[in-house]
Amino acid sequence: MAQIRKQTLDGNVETLIMAVLAEGPSYGYAIVRNLKKRSQGLLKLGEGTIYPVLYRMEDKTLISSKWMHAENGRQRKYYRLTPRGKKAFASNTQQWQVLLSIMEKVLGQAGELAARPQVKGAVT
């Protein structure tokens, strides 16, 4: 399967992060691992990609953060969805469902047209 272009992901990483945080608080590296696992290895975001998005989401009050001690005693910054973030996630999910439906309809029709033999000069 082809790699997904960065432009395709732009604007959607927030929704992917919200999907992880909808399950409960998490920290940066765990979010990266979770996304990789849930995408079956197809989505390979690094911490260098995810932290600027987390900071931007925090600025927009979609998430909040809190420093906590992990089981190993290390300090980790845990992120969680705020009420505003939960609403945004619900809205984004709904938008994606609509877009997915549109894409399936349009691409499905395009696939049907591509499968039909075309004769030069014929009217279809």
Contacts in CASP RR format, 6 or more apart in sequence:
PFRMAT RR
TARGET T0000
AUTHOR 0000-0000-0000
METHOD contacts of the structure
MODEL  1
MAQIRKQTLDGNVETLIMAVLAEGPSYGYAIVRNLKKRSQGLLKLGEGTI
YPVLYRMEDKTLISSKWMHAENGRQRKYYRLTPRGKKAFASNTQQWQVLL
SIMEKVLGQAGELAARPQVKGAVT
1 42 0 8 1.000
4 42 0 8 1.000
4 43 0 8 1.000
13 45 0 8 1.000
13 49 0 8 1.000
13 50 0 8 1.000
13 53 0 8 1.000
14 53 0 8 1.000
14 56 0 8 1.000
14 57 0 8 1.000
14 62 0 8 1.000
14 88 0 8 1.000
14 92 0 8 1.000
15 89 0 8 1.000
15 92 0 8 1.000
15 93 0 8 1.000
15 96 0 8 1.000
16 35 0 8 1.000
16 43 0 8 1.000
17 31 0 8 1.000
17 35 0 8 1.000
17 50 0 8 1.000
17 53 0 8 1.000
17 54 0 8 1.000
17 57 0 8 1.000
17 63 0 8 1.000
18 57 0 8 1.000
18 62 0 8 1.000
18 63 0 8 1.000
18 81 0 8 1.000
18 85 0 8 1.000
18 88 0 8 1.000
18 89 0 8 1.000
18 92 0 8 1.000
19 38 0 8 1.000
19 89 0 8 1.000
19 93 0 8 1.000
20 26 0 8 1.000
20 31 0 8 1.000
20 34 0 8 1.000
20 35 0 8 1.000
20 38 0 8 1.000
21 31 0 8 1.000
21 63 0 8 1.000
21 79 0 8 1.000
21 80 0 8 1.000
21 81 0 8 1.000
22 81 0 8 1.000
22 86 0 8 1.000
22 89 0 8 1.000
24 80 0 8 1.000
24 81 0 8 1.000
25 66 0 8 1.000
25 78 0 8 1.000
25 79 0 8 1.000
25 80 0 8 1.000
26 34 0 8 1.000
26 78 0 8 1.000
26 79 0 8 1.000
27 70 0 8 1.000
27 76 0 8 1.000
27 77 0 8 1.000
27 78 0 8 1.000
27 79 0 8 1.000
28 47 0 8 1.000
28 50 0 8 1.000
28 51 0 8 1.000
28 54 0 8 1.000
28 77 0 8 1.000
28 79 0 8 1.000
29 47 0 8 1.000
31 50 0 8 1.000
31 54 0 8 1.000
31 79 0 8 1.000
32 45 0 8 1.000
32 46 0 8 1.000
32 47 0 8 1.000
32 50 0 8 1.000
35 43 0 8 1.000
35 45 0 8 1.000
36 43 0 8 1.000
36 44 0 8 1.000
36 45 0 8 1.000
54 63 0 8 1.000
54 65 0 8 1.000
54 79 0 8 1.000
57 63 0 8 1.000
57 79 0 8 1.000
58 64 0 8 1.000
58 65 0 8 1.000
58 79 0 8 1.000
60 84 0 8 1.000
61 82 0 8 1.000
61 84 0 8 1.000
61 85 0 8 1.000
62 81 0 8 1.000
62 82 0 8 1.000
62 84 0 8 1.000
62 85 0 8 1.000
62 88 0 8 1.000
63 79 0 8 1.000
63 80 0 8 1.000
63 81 0 8 1.000
63 82 0 8 1.000
63 85 0 8 1.000
64 79 0 8 1.000
64 80 0 8 1.000
64 82 0 8 1.000
65 77 0 8 1.000
65 78 0 8 1.000
65 79 0 8 1.000
65 80 0 8 1.000
66 77 0 8 1.000
66 78 0 8 1.000
66 80 0 8 1.000
67 75 0 8 1.000
67 76 0 8 1.000
67 77 0 8 1.000
67 78 0 8 1.000
68 75 0 8 1.000
68 76 0 8 1.000
68 77 0 8 1.000
68 78 0 8 1.000
69 75 0 8 1.000
69 76 0 8 1.000
70 76 0 8 1.000
81 89 0 8 1.000
116 124 0 8 1.000
118 124 0 8 1.000
END
